[in-house]
């Protein structure tokens, strides 16, 4: 990939209002991010699309280098393959520390910020056991269970990765600045946010999909019934990852989340062996996030390989537009379901969805779902 193409992917990533799934589909259709930038509409869903200049992208890369971090973009050799399999994988990641840690066999440990002393000890013990078995521990650097998991991994000299929602220069919570610095030295800290991004409640759910995407499985240790940790568990399940949960007393509100996951089929965890025995070598059933022809085009955008399905013709896309609109409603449906029910080819359906998305007629939602947009 040329440096110009890498910067183009960064520019797409920093275009407010353009989702990752839309950007990926556009890259796949046009063959490169550079070409995708030339066909972006000026507005989308009534909002102007403002694309950063090449100079702004170069300045961001330079600022990261001064900070001691680096940029990786989707399509780089060291972009983690597990994360790339997600339909809404970030186009660009800022990484401080060991980039190779992002591609290691990993398990995420997440849970309550207001964790109990017992919960923190369990998280730390599980993290120690995992790194001693050669597994990298991923978490979100939050208070409580996250911090205990990172500390436990560091105490055993293992690799641990922190996925943060803010810019690398804005540690959150502030009291974890020293922990973040330690992780940058003996593990990795990764974010999709540019430098200078302050904490905001909307950023943390997005952070959770990266935690799930980097991991073979997610362990939940203490979580309320409505918790961000349960969002991470759901995203893990949707991505073909294993879900683990540590049970707790029914009288403890922080046990309701894990206990509920166990009732729904999550692996019950009492010791680290319960995790290791159920951990697969790779995600069990990676979902078909975009049709294979689009995946191939994205993987090698400037030189498609032989055997890749030909792009849909204009007539095929027109037929797919009508068929897809007939199948869609305000109730979200997965793209896989559309592909099964639509009589058109996968490439035609992908092209139709992209056209509808760029026109603002549909909404792309987490879990590779789509729905008719609000009029």
N, C-alpha and C positions, 0 to 999 in steps of 0.2 A: 504494500500500500504506500502510495506517495505521501509526502508530508502535506501536500495540498489537499489530498483526499481526507487525511486525518483531521486537518483543521476544518474541513467542510462538515465532517461528522460532529465535531465540537460545536460548530455554529448551529447545526440543526438541534443539537441537545439544548442549546441555550436560547432557542426560539420559543418564547412564552406562548402557550396556547396550542402548541403542536405536541401531541402525545408521542410516547416512544413507539407504540404499535403502529401509529400512522407514519411516523418517520421511517421505520423499518420497511413497511410495505412500499413506501415511496422510493426508497433506495433500491429495493428489489425490482420495482417496475422500471425505473430509469437506468439502472445499472451502476450507479454510483451516487454518493452524496453530492458531489459537485453538480451532476445533472439534476438531482432532485431539487437543489436550491433554485435552479432556473425555472422550475415549473410550479413553485409554491404559489398559492393564491395570496393576494394581498390581504384578504380578510378571511376569517373562519369563524362561523357561528356569531357573526356580528362584531367580532373583535379584530383589530388590526394585528397582523403577524409581523413582528419586528425582528429581522434577522441580524445578528451581530455581524460586523464587518470582519474581513480577514485580519485586519490589524488588531481588532479587539480579541480575536481568538489567539493570535500570537502573543499578545500581552498577557493573557491568562496563563498560557503555557510557561512563559518566562517568569511570571509571579510564582507559580508553583515550584519552579526550579529554585528560585531564590529561597523559598520556604523549606527546601529540602525534600520536596515531593515530586511526583511525576504524573503525567496524564496517560491513561490508556483508553483506547476507543474500541468499540465493538468492531471486530475484525482483526485487531492486533493479535499476534501469536500468543501473547501472555494474558489476553482477556480470558477470564475463567469460563471454561466450556459449560459448566453447570448453570451459571448465571445467564450465559448467552442463549440457553434453550428457552428462557422465558419470553413470552411475546412482548412484554413491556420491560425487557432488560434495558438498563441505562445505556445510551449511546456513548457516554463518556464517564469515566471514573477518575477521581483524584486519589492517589495512593501515597501514603507516607510509610516507608518501611519496606519489607520484603514482599515484592509483588508476587513471587512464586507461592507465597502462603495462601493466596486466594484460590489456587488451583489444587491444593492439597486435599486429601480425604478429610472431611470436616463434619462436625456435629455442632449444632447451635444449642446453647443453653439460655433460656429466657425465663422471665417471671416477674413477680411483683416488685415494684420499687420500694414499697413499705414492707419488705420481707421480714419475716421473723428470724431470730437468731438460728433456729433449727433449719429453716429454709436456706439461709446463707451457707451454713455448714454443709448441707447436702449438696448445694450447687458447687461449692469449692471441692468437695470430695469427688464428685462425679467428674469435674474438670481435670483433677489430678489423675484419676484413673484413665481418662480418655487420652491425655497426652502421653502417659506412660505406655499406652498401647499404640502410640504413633498416630493418633488422631488429633487434628487441629481443632481447637475450640473457637467457635464464633459466637459473638454476642453483641449487644448494642451500647455498651459503655454507660448504661443508665445506673441509677442508684439501685441498691438492693441486690437481687439475684444476678443481674448482669455483671456488676462489679465483682461479686464473689466468684463468679465463673472465671473472669479474667485473672483475678488474683490467684485462684487455685491453679490455673494453667501456668502462670508465671512462676509460682512457687516450685513447680516440678521441672522448670526449665523447658517447657514445651512451647509450641507455637500457638498463639491466639490472635484472632483477628477481630477488631472492633469496627462495626459498621455504624457510622454516625450520620445524623440528619442535618448537621450544620456544616459550614465551611471548616476546613482543617485548622484555621486560625481562630475559631470560635468554640473552644471546648465547652461541652455541655453534658452534665452540670459543671459549673466552674470549678468545683472542688475536685473534679476528676482530671484536671489539666495535667497533673503529674503522672497519673495512670496512663493517660493518652500518650504522653511523651515516652514512657517506658515501653508501651506497645509499639510505638514507631521504631524503637531501637531493637526490640527482640520479637517482633511479630509484624503486624501491619494495621494501619488505620485507613479505612476507605470510605469515600462519600461520593455521591453524585452531585452534591451542591458545590458551587464555586466558592472560592475564598471570599470571606466577608459575609457569608450567609448566616444570619442570626437564628436562634431557635424559634420555631413556630409550630403550632399544634398540627398543621396540615402536613408537615414534613415527616413526622414520625411513622405514620402508617406506610408511607412510601418507602421509608428506610427498611421496614419489616420485610418487604418482598426481596430485598437484596440479602438479608440475613438468611431467608429460606432458600434463595437461589444458590448461595455459596455452600450449602450444607446437604449432606446425604439424609439427615434427619434432624428434627427439632425436639428438644426436651423441654417441657414446661414444668417449672418448679414454683408452685404457688402463683395463683392468678385469680382475680375476681371473675365473676360471671361475664362481665363486660370489660374485657381487658385487651390491650394491644398485643399481649402475648398470645391470646387466642386468635387474633388476626394472623399473626405469624404462623401459628399452627395450621390454620385454614389454608393459607397460601402455600405452605409446605405440602399439604395433602393434594392441592390442585396441581402442584408441580411434580407429582410422583415421588415425593419424599416420604420418609417414615415419620410418624408422630409418636412421641413418647411422653409419658406424664408420670409424675411422682404423686402417689395418692396421699390424702391427708384426712384428718378428722372431719366428719360431717358437721361438727360444731364450729369449725374454723372457716370464716368467709373466704380466706385466701386459698382454701382447698377446693372450692366449688368449681373453679375452672378446670384444674387437672382431673378431678373426679368425673366431671362431665365428659371430658375427652376420653377417659377410660371406658365409660358407658357406651361411647360411640365407636369404640374399637381401637383406641390408641394402645400402644404397648405400655403395660404397667412396669414402672421402674422402681426397684428397691436397691439395686447395686449396679455398678458400671457394667457387669457382665450381662445384665438384662438388655443394655443398649448394644454392646458388641455382638451379642448372639443374633440380633435381629437386623444388624446393619448390612445393607446390600453393597455390592461393589460399585454400583451406580444407581441413579434413580430408577425405580422399577418400571414405570410406564410413563416416560416423558410424553406429555400431551402433544398432539399435532397442532402446534401453535399457529403456523401459517403453512399453506400448501408446500409440498416438497420443491416445486419449481421455484417458489419465492425464497425458500431457505437456501437453495443452491446459488441463486443469483446474489443473495446477500453475503454468503460465505466467500464468493469469489466474484465481486461485482464488475471487475474490468475485463474478465476473461472467462465467460461461462464454460463449464466443462461439457464434453460431449454427452449426449443422453439426457440433458436437461429438457424438460417439457417446453415446447414452443409457447410463446406468449399467446394469449387469447386474441382472436380477431375482434374487430370493431363490432361485427354482428353478434358474436358470442357474448361480448360484454353487455351489449344491449339486451339480449335475452336474459342474461344473468341479473341485470338491474331489475327487470320486471319480476323475475322469480324471487329474488331476495326481498324486494319490497313487499311482495305478497306474503312472505313467510314471517316478516318482522312485525313486532308490535312494541308498545312501550315496556312490555315485560322482557327483561334480558334473556338472551338465549346464547349458548356457546357457539363459536364458529364451527366447531366439529359437528354440532347438530345441524347447522345450516348446510354444511358440506354433505351430510348424509341425506338430507331431505331435498336439496336442490338438484334438479336434473342436469345442471350445467357442470362443466369441468371445474376442478379446483382452481385453475389459473383464472378462469372467467369469474368465478365467485370472488376470488381475492381482488381482482381488478374492479369489480362492481363495488365491493365494500370500500375500497380506497376512494373511488369516485364519490360515493355517498358520504364518506367521512369528510373529504375535503370540501364538499358542498355544505357541510353542517347538518345533514339530514339524519345522521345516526350518531350514537354515542358509543365509544369503546369503554368498557368497564373492566375492573379487575377480574381475573379468572378467565381471560380471553373470551369475554362475553360482549355482545353488542345489543343495542336496542334502538328503536326509533327515537330520534331526538325530539325535544319539546318544540312545538311550532311557535 
